[in-house]
Amino acid sequence: MASPSDRKATIIDGKAIAQTIRSEIADEVRHLSQKYGKVPGLAVVIVGNRKDSLSYVGMKRKACAEVGIRSFDMNLPEEVLESELISKVHELNANPDVHGILVQLPLPKHINEEKVLGEISLEKDVDGFHPLNIGKLAMKGREPLFQPCTPKAILQCCQILYDLAFVLFAKMVCNCFPFSLQGCLELLSRSGVSVKGKNAVVVGRSNIVGLPVSLLLLKADATVTIVHSRTPDPERLVREADIVIAAAGQAMMVIRFLVAQTF
């Protein structure tokens, strides 16, 4: 087996792949509109004014506009009551023009995220966070309606891979953003990289990124190890992995380590 230093680095151009996907989705949206008179509708709900959440939501809404998807914007104040937020979710569930619903996380501390996510219609849960979708994702031989956080999920209702850069240093290293779990696999697949049989290490175990992407990798027949704050000798696990997905919320953390170790 080649040592880490013998492996060649490969760069996956995430922006180019994202543009291809945007073009494909735009064609599909035009087809739906022309043949069936239907335009996909995506509702994005945001509570409060967190800068990172506003940035993510802005990208989602921009992506919708670029491909012709109708965006339903719902901006609620930080102090909104949990009951009021749930009522808004129910309104979107009942709206036939809304085909997908995203509730931007995290929510303020006074709101129970699990309760709110559980109120989203299963058929419109394009983030894949409904307990039934997560449960099916975790079960062998079962497929959720939508996969978590997701370009594969959101691609169906219209989120697009956006400005993703996956850099491979001496192995395949993916930096995951909260809306790109299936995007990791999509980029690898479109770049001709097979996940099957690979030793994959996921750095981080959050409900939004780490755990769901680990389940997605398992479904793709990878052998998966999750590295977290209590994992002994995480550096060794990362060095020995074929695929490393950084899902710990620290930009370039794994890549910096691999650069130091490999070059």
PyMOL commands that set and color helices and strands:
alter all, ss='L'
color gray80, all
select helices_A, chain A and resi 4-6+14-36+51-67+82-94+113-118+122-124+131-138+151-157+181-190+210-219+234-240+253-262
alter helices_A, ss='H'
color red, helices_A
select strands_A, chain A and resi 10-12+41-47+70-76+100-103+166-168+172-175+199-203+223-227+243-246
alter strands_A, ss='S'
color yellow, strands_A
deselect
rebuild
show_as cartoon
